[in-house]
Amino acid sequence: MQGNLPPEAQEKLEELQDLQETAQQVAAQKQQAETTLRESENALEALDDAEEDTEIYREVGELLVKSEYSEAYEELEEKVDSLEIRVDTLEKQEERVREQFEELQEELQEMLQGAGGPGGGGGPMGPGGPGAGGD
């Protein structure tokens, strides 16, 4: 089908495909950030329930390293704050990509239907140009 499309429509279709790919990447990043955020929030809750003199170990690569309660708590709080910002940013990016996708999809549909919206239509003469029929 793509070979039968006018060059402008092919270009829009390629842009749509690129946006779809971007949307999938953003969604995957958001899902990963949300998962990490939930894990960090759970760890923070576990620290809240622990006594301050409890031995705390954190994962550093393949090792568990002893850590001070206050240091571990502060680092987790910072990580949670950072992840909340990251998830919020990704949600906004996801919404922008979705809006761009919908706009581009409408433009492509108008172009293919010859509706004659901005930039789409029946070529340089517009949808009502020579050979368009009429009286």
Protein Blocks (a to p, Z undefined) as FASTA:
>chain_A
ZZmpcfklmmmmmmmmmmmmmmmmmmmmmmmmmmmmmmmmmmmmmmmmpcfkbccdddeh
jbccdddfklmmmmmmmmmmmmmmmmmmmmmmmmmmmmmmmmmmmmmmmmmnonopghia
ebjnojmlghiapZZ
